[in-house]
Amino acid sequence: MFLLISGSTLLYKTNNLEKYGTLWQDTSLTCEEVTITNATTSFNFKKNGRSFILNGVVSQPTKYVVTNNVGSIVLIIKNTSTSDEGEYRCSIGFIKESAPYDLKVEG
């Protein structure tokens, strides 16, 4: 659900760069490569420019859960609140960061 263009090469898939979560429910964001690699053990997530998952290590394991599949990382934000709103970016392996994913919380 993230998009990054390097020259004319599409590196991340996307459907929409805006995501709506529901207050007090879990929200998931998917970081999925177009070119499947074996480098999915190394991935990062940032919120508003600050890393909260670095090299696959989750800084707040009670707030964030990550499922790791080949070429795809799913971030689950537990019990979503308005403080979770913001700009999220991901990177998988050695690929540059994705375009921003803007999360808004409703409800």
N, CA and C atoms as a LAMMPS dump frame, in Angstrom:
ITEM: TIMESTEP
0
ITEM: NUMBER OF ATOMS
321
ITEM: BOX BOUNDS ff ff ff
-5.0000000000000000e+02 5.0000000000000000e+02
-5.0000000000000000e+02 5.0000000000000000e+02
-5.0000000000000000e+02 5.0000000000000000e+02
ITEM: ATOMS id mol type element x y z
1 1 1 N 0.811 -1.18 0
2 1 2 C 0 0 0
3 1 3 C 0.863 1.257 0
4 2 1 N 2.154 1.075 -0.168
5 2 2 C 3.068 2.2 -0.231
6 2 3 C 3.607 2.303 -1.64
7 3 1 N 3.993 3.482 -2.034
8 3 2 C 4.468 3.714 -3.389
9 3 3 C 5.769 4.477 -3.33
10 4 1 N 6.736 4.01 -4.101
11 4 2 C 7.985 4.745 -4.238
12 4 3 C 8.421 4.63 -5.671
13 5 1 N 8.763 5.747 -6.277
14 5 2 C 9.235 5.717 -7.653
15 5 3 C 10.687 6.152 -7.666
16 6 1 N 11.552 5.302 -8.211
17 6 2 C 12.969 5.602 -8.343
18 6 3 C 13.268 5.555 -9.832
19 7 1 N 13.442 6.712 -10.449
20 7 2 C 13.495 6.763 -11.901
21 7 3 C 12.133 6.379 -12.41
22 8 1 N 12.044 5.3 -13.186
23 8 2 C 10.735 4.845 -13.646
24 8 3 C 10.38 3.488 -13.048
25 9 1 N 11.12 3.054 -12.038
26 9 2 C 10.9 1.745 -11.442
27 9 3 C 9.977 1.844 -10.233
28 10 1 N 8.867 1.142 -10.28
29 10 2 C 7.937 1.092 -9.153
30 10 3 C 8.461 0.066 -8.163
31 11 1 N 8.712 0.486 -6.913
32 11 2 C 9.275 -0.411 -5.915
33 11 3 C 8.253 -0.896 -4.907
34 12 1 N 7.254 -0.07 -4.576
35 12 2 C 6.221 -0.459 -3.612
36 12 3 C 4.857 -0.359 -4.271
37 13 1 N 3.985 -1.318 -3.947
38 13 2 C 2.613 -1.297 -4.452
39 13 3 C 1.787 -0.311 -3.641
40 14 1 N 0.715 0.183 -4.239
41 14 2 C -0.191 1.055 -3.503
42 14 3 C -1.577 1.02 -4.126
43 15 1 N -2.59 1.206 -3.302
44 15 2 C -3.951 1.415 -3.781
45 15 3 C -4.373 2.834 -3.465
46 16 1 N -3.953 3.312 -2.327
47 16 2 C -4.358 4.63 -1.859
48 16 3 C -3.349 5.053 -0.8
49 17 1 N -2.896 6.289 -0.848
50 17 2 C -1.929 6.756 0.127
51 17 3 C -2.601 7.343 1.359
52 18 1 N -3.93 7.299 1.401
53 18 2 C -4.651 7.781 2.566
54 18 3 C -5.401 6.602 3.171
55 19 1 N -5.283 6.44 4.478
56 19 2 C -5.907 5.311 5.171
57 19 3 C -6.726 5.841 6.334
58 20 1 N -7.899 5.275 6.527
59 20 2 C -8.745 5.646 7.652
60 20 3 C -8.834 4.483 8.615
61 21 1 N -8.535 4.755 9.89
62 21 2 C -8.67 3.77 10.943
63 21 3 C -9.887 4.126 11.78
64 22 1 N -10.394 3.147 12.524
65 22 2 C -11.547 3.368 13.386
66 22 3 C -11.07 3.443 14.832
67 23 1 N -11.552 4.457 15.524
68 23 2 C -11.177 4.685 16.915
69 23 3 C -11.405 3.431 17.753
70 24 1 N -10.419 3.044 18.529
71 24 2 C -10.394 1.93 19.47
72 24 3 C -10.421 0.561 18.808
73 25 1 N -10.204 0.504 17.5
74 25 2 C -10.098 -0.771 16.798
75 25 3 C -8.684 -0.894 16.236
76 26 1 N -8.297 -2.106 15.859
77 26 2 C -6.983 -2.303 15.265
78 26 3 C -6.993 -1.81 13.821
79 27 1 N -5.879 -1.209 13.414
80 27 2 C -5.719 -0.705 12.054
81 27 3 C -4.474 -1.336 11.459
82 28 1 N -4.552 -1.791 10.213
83 28 2 C -3.372 -2.389 9.591
84 28 3 C -2.924 -1.593 8.37
85 29 1 N -1.609 -1.489 8.233
86 29 2 C -0.975 -0.848 7.092
87 29 3 C -0.053 -1.884 6.46
88 30 1 N -0.095 -1.998 5.148
89 30 2 C 0.714 -2.997 4.462
90 30 3 C 1.805 -2.334 3.65
91 31 1 N 3.001 -2.781 3.861
92 31 2 C 4.152 -2.346 3.09
93 31 3 C 4.514 -3.521 2.187
94 32 1 N 4.287 -3.379 0.882
95 32 2 C 4.455 -4.509 -0.026
96 32 3 C 5.292 -4.112 -1.223
97 33 1 N 6.352 -4.871 -1.445
98 33 2 C 7.224 -4.628 -2.585
99 33 3 C 6.616 -5.168 -3.865
100 34 1 N 6.949 -4.538 -4.968
101 34 2 C 6.578 -5.07 -6.274
102 34 3 C 7.529 -6.209 -6.629
103 35 1 N 8.805 -6.014 -6.376
104 35 2 C 9.811 -7.024 -6.645
105 35 3 C 10.05 -7.789 -5.357
106 36 1 N 9.625 -9.028 -5.312
107 36 2 C 9.766 -9.835 -4.103
108 36 3 C 11.244 -10.146 -3.878
109 37 1 N 11.707 -9.914 -2.642
110 37 2 C 13.101 -10.212 -2.3
111 37 3 C 13.136 -11.08 -1.056
112 38 1 N 14.313 -11.529 -0.711
113 38 2 C 14.492 -12.3 0.515
114 38 3 C 14.94 -11.415 1.662
115 39 1 N 14.931 -10.097 1.475
116 39 2 C 15.465 -9.166 2.466
117 39 3 C 14.413 -8.712 3.477
118 40 1 N 13.294 -9.426 3.581
119 40 2 C 12.212 -8.967 4.449
120 40 3 C 12.53 -9.073 5.93
121 41 1 N 13.666 -9.669 6.293
122 41 2 C 14.028 -9.692 7.703
123 41 3 C 14.479 -8.318 8.173
124 42 1 N 14.832 -7.451 7.244
125 42 2 C 15.239 -6.092 7.573
126 42 3 C 14.181 -5.123 7.059
127 43 1 N 13.427 -4.535 7.985
128 43 2 C 12.416 -3.565 7.589
129 43 3 C 12.295 -2.501 8.66
130 44 1 N 11.83 -1.336 8.241
131 44 2 C 11.702 -0.188 9.133
132 44 3 C 10.355 0.487 8.916
133 45 1 N 9.829 1.083 9.976
134 45 2 C 8.652 1.941 9.882
135 45 3 C 8.947 3.245 10.611
136 46 1 N 8.467 4.341 10.041
137 46 2 C 8.578 5.65 10.672
138 46 3 C 7.196 6.266 10.762
139 47 1 N 6.993 7.042 11.813
140 47 2 C 5.78 7.844 11.952
141 47 3 C 6.237 9.28 12.14
142 48 1 N 5.758 10.153 11.265
143 48 2 C 6.123 11.574 11.31
144 48 3 C 7.635 11.769 11.388
145 49 1 N 8.375 10.943 10.628
146 49 2 C 9.823 11.08 10.533
147 49 3 C 10.625 10.389 11.624
148 50 1 N 9.962 9.781 12.598
149 50 2 C 10.676 9.122 13.709
150 50 3 C 10.482 7.609 13.633
151 51 1 N 11.593 6.876 13.688
152 51 2 C 11.543 5.417 13.619
153 51 3 C 10.908 4.835 14.879
154 52 1 N 10.001 3.879 14.68
155 52 2 C 9.463 3.142 15.813
156 52 3 C 9.605 1.64 15.601
157 53 1 N 10 1.257 14.398
158 53 2 C 10.418 -0.112 14.116
159 53 3 C 11.696 0.003 13.3
160 54 1 N 12.794 -0.487 13.857
161 54 2 C 14.094 -0.364 13.211
162 54 3 C 14.711 -1.748 13.085
163 55 1 N 15.058 -2.126 11.858
164 55 2 C 15.613 -3.46 11.574
165 55 3 C 14.723 -4.572 12.127
166 56 1 N 13.42 -4.38 12.031
167 56 2 C 12.46 -5.387 12.463
168 56 3 C 12.166 -5.408 13.95
169 57 1 N 12.821 -4.55 14.732
170 57 2 C 12.613 -4.527 16.177
171 57 3 C 11.536 -3.492 16.506
172 58 1 N 10.455 -3.951 17.122
173 58 2 C 9.317 -3.1 17.455
174 58 3 C 9.587 -2.409 18.788
175 59 1 N 9.545 -1.076 18.799
176 59 2 C 9.853 -0.322 20.024
177 59 3 C 8.749 -0.412 21.075
178 60 1 N 7.499 -0.582 20.642
179 60 2 C 6.366 -0.674 21.566
180 60 3 C 5.544 -1.927 21.225
181 61 1 N 5.984 -3.099 21.678
182 61 2 C 5.308 -4.345 21.272
183 61 3 C 3.866 -4.476 21.738
184 62 1 N 3.443 -3.705 22.738
185 62 2 C 2.04 -3.768 23.14
186 62 3 C 1.165 -2.9 22.246
187 63 1 N 1.757 -1.968 21.528
188 63 2 C 1.019 -1.064 20.641
189 63 3 C 1.05 -1.543 19.19
190 64 1 N 2.181 -2.082 18.76
191 64 2 C 2.368 -2.48 17.362
192 64 3 C 2.678 -3.962 17.253
193 65 1 N 2.045 -4.608 16.283
194 65 2 C 2.319 -6 15.955
195 65 3 C 2.674 -6.033 14.473
196 66 1 N 3.664 -6.835 14.128
197 66 2 C 4.112 -6.914 12.745
198 66 3 C 4.061 -8.359 12.279
199 67 1 N 3.481 -8.581 11.099
200 67 2 C 3.57 -9.895 10.462
201 67 3 C 4.471 -9.727 9.252
202 68 1 N 5.351 -10.684 9.073
203 68 2 C 6.388 -10.6 8.055
204 68 3 C 6.231 -11.757 7.084
205 69 1 N 5.872 -11.43 5.841
206 69 2 C 5.786 -12.418 4.776
207 69 3 C 6.824 -12.035 3.731
208 70 1 N 7.136 -12.929 2.829
209 70 2 C 8.12 -12.622 1.789
210 70 3 C 7.619 -11.453 0.953
211 71 1 N 8.346 -10.332 0.986
212 71 2 C 8.007 -9.165 0.175
213 71 3 C 6.909 -8.287 0.735
214 72 1 N 6.376 -8.633 1.899
215 72 2 C 5.26 -7.879 2.454
216 72 3 C 5.362 -7.829 3.974
217 73 1 N 5.201 -6.627 4.533
218 73 2 C 5.188 -6.441 5.977
219 73 3 C 3.854 -5.787 6.334
220 74 1 N 3.124 -6.367 7.286
221 74 2 C 1.861 -5.786 7.725
222 74 3 C 2.055 -5.252 9.141
223 75 1 N 1.815 -3.964 9.297
224 75 2 C 1.881 -3.309 10.602
225 75 3 C 0.468 -3.217 11.146
226 76 1 N 0.245 -3.745 12.351
227 76 2 C -1.056 -3.648 13.003
228 76 3 C -0.901 -2.685 14.178
229 77 1 N -1.693 -1.633 14.162
230 77 2 C -1.713 -0.661 15.253
231 77 3 C -2.862 -1.071 16.164
232 78 1 N -2.526 -1.499 17.368
233 78 2 C -3.528 -1.998 18.311
234 78 3 C -4.308 -0.839 18.929
235 79 1 N -5.62 -1.031 19.075
236 79 2 C -6.467 -0.078 19.796
237 79 3 C -6.241 1.361 19.313
238 80 1 N -6.431 1.577 18.045
239 80 2 C -6.108 2.849 17.389
240 80 3 C -6.766 4.049 18.065
241 81 1 N -5.975 5.092 18.281
242 81 2 C -6.489 6.339 18.852
243 81 3 C -6.068 7.506 17.964
244 82 1 N -6.561 8.68 18.279
245 82 2 C -6.22 9.854 17.471
246 82 3 C -4.729 10.174 17.542
247 83 1 N -4.043 9.732 18.593
248 83 2 C -2.595 9.969 18.672
249 83 3 C -1.819 9.133 17.648
250 84 1 N -2.484 8.162 17.022
251 84 2 C -1.849 7.352 15.977
252 84 3 C -1.923 8.009 14.602
253 85 1 N -2.67 9.086 14.479
254 85 2 C -2.759 9.777 13.194
255 85 3 C -1.388 10.323 12.814
256 86 1 N -1.124 10.354 11.522
257 86 2 C 0.134 10.931 11.054
258 86 3 C 0.611 10.293 9.771
259 87 1 N 1.838 10.632 9.423
260 87 2 C 2.46 10.174 8.188
261 87 3 C 3.354 8.966 8.479
262 88 1 N 3.042 7.833 7.861
263 88 2 C 3.806 6.606 8.034
264 88 3 C 4.581 6.31 6.762
265 89 1 N 5.785 5.812 6.926
266 89 2 C 6.617 5.365 5.814
267 89 3 C 7.25 4.037 6.205
268 90 1 N 7.547 3.238 5.203
269 90 2 C 8.214 1.969 5.474
270 90 3 C 9.383 1.795 4.519
271 91 1 N 10.225 0.839 4.843
272 91 2 C 11.263 0.387 3.917
273 91 3 C 11.522 -1.081 4.203
274 92 1 N 11.746 -1.833 3.14
275 92 2 C 12.025 -3.258 3.245
276 92 3 C 13.403 -3.51 2.657
277 93 1 N 14.223 -4.228 3.402
278 93 2 C 15.553 -4.559 2.911
279 93 3 C 16.357 -3.313 2.597
280 94 1 N 16.946 -3.303 1.421
281 94 2 C 17.807 -2.194 1.025
282 94 3 C 17.088 -1.182 0.142
283 95 1 N 15.773 -1.325 -0.012
284 95 2 C 15.005 -0.404 -0.851
285 95 3 C 14.744 0.878 -0.078
286 96 1 N 14.789 1.999 -0.779
287 96 2 C 14.535 3.296 -0.137
288 96 3 C 13.142 3.334 0.478
289 97 1 N 12.895 4.375 1.274
290 97 2 C 11.587 4.535 1.926
291 97 3 C 10.453 4.675 0.925
292 98 1 N 9.294 4.257 1.361
293 98 2 C 8.08 4.423 0.561
294 98 3 C 7.64 5.879 0.589
295 99 1 N 6.692 6.183 -0.251
296 99 2 C 6.018 7.48 -0.178
297 99 3 C 5.216 7.51 1.122
298 100 1 N 4.82 8.688 1.594
299 100 2 C 4.083 8.757 2.859
300 100 3 C 2.696 8.133 2.764
301 101 1 N 2.282 7.524 3.848
302 101 2 C 0.964 6.955 3.987
303 101 3 C 0.292 7.75 5.098
304 102 1 N -0.748 8.496 4.777
305 102 2 C -1.383 9.395 5.738
306 102 3 C -2.524 8.676 6.444
307 103 1 N -2.369 8.44 7.766
308 103 2 C -3.39 7.753 8.552
309 103 3 C -4.258 8.75 9.288
310 104 1 N -5.563 8.607 9.116
311 104 2 C -6.549 9.42 9.824
312 104 3 C -7.442 8.475 10.617
313 105 1 N -7.852 8.886 11.815
314 105 2 C -8.679 8.044 12.674
315 105 3 C -10.062 8.654 12.786
316 106 1 N -11.081 7.818 12.551
317 106 2 C -12.47 8.267 12.618
318 106 3 C -13.186 7.557 13.762
319 107 1 N -14.272 8.154 14.198
320 107 2 C -15.123 7.459 15.139
321 107 3 C -15.146 8.07 16.463
